[in-house]
Amino acid sequence: MHIFVKKAPMNTQPNNPLHGLTLQMIVERLQEHYGWEALGHRINIRCFQYDPSVKSSLAFLRKTPWARKAVEDLYLQTFK
């Protein structure tokens, strides 16, 4: 007779401080903390400066790796 023990899932990204956070969660938290105007000064991207919204920001950040990295870095500097 064989006994199988189900192991608990391992954390697949133990060194990723953003693991479990969506880009939307990150943008919303930064926007709540800084506001759109200050966020636009900290990260010079148009979607934060002119008619900003979470939806337009997410669309841009998903297509633009350097901007997404800037947002993620600001999040880590601010909240970690």
N, C-alpha and C positions, 0 to 999 in steps of 0.2 A: 504494500500500500504506500502510495506517495502522498505526502502532504505538501500542498503548495501554499506559500505564504505570500500574500499580496503586499508588496512594498509600497510605502507612501511615495507619491511622486516627488522627484527631486526638483529643486528649483533650477530651471534650465538656464537662467541668467543671473547667477548669484552676484556678479560684479556690475550689473547694470542698475544704477540708481533710479532709472526711469521705468523699470519693469513694472507692469501693471497699470501704468498711466497711459491714457490715450492722448493724442495730440489735442483733441478738443478739450480735455480736462486741463491740460497745460495752458492753452490759450485763455480759457475762461478764468483760470486762477490768476494768471498774470494780469489780465484785464481788470479783474476785481481789485487786485492789489495796487496796480499803478494807474489804471484808467487808460483810455486810448491815447490821449495826448502825450502823457509821459512815456507810454510804451513806444509810441512813434518817435520820440526823441532818443530813447535808448537803443532801438533797433530801427535803422533808417530804411523802412520798406513802406511802399505806397499804401498797402492794404491796412496799415495801422494809422496812416496819416490823413487819408482822404476818404470820407464816407465809410468808416470802418465797421465791420461786423465780424462775428465769429465765422459765419458761413464763407464770406469772401476770403478771410484770412486762412481758413483751412484749405480752401481750394488752391490758393497760391503756395502755401507752405508744403503741401503734398507734392507739388510739381517742382519745387525749388530747394534742393538739398542744402545749399549754403544758408538760406534763410531759416530753414527748419532747425539746423544746427545752432544758429544764433539764438533762436527762441528757446531751445532746450538748454543751452548753456546759461542763458539768463535765468531760467527757471531753477536750475541747480544752484546758481550763485545766490538766488533770492531765498529759496526755501530749504536748502539742504545744509 
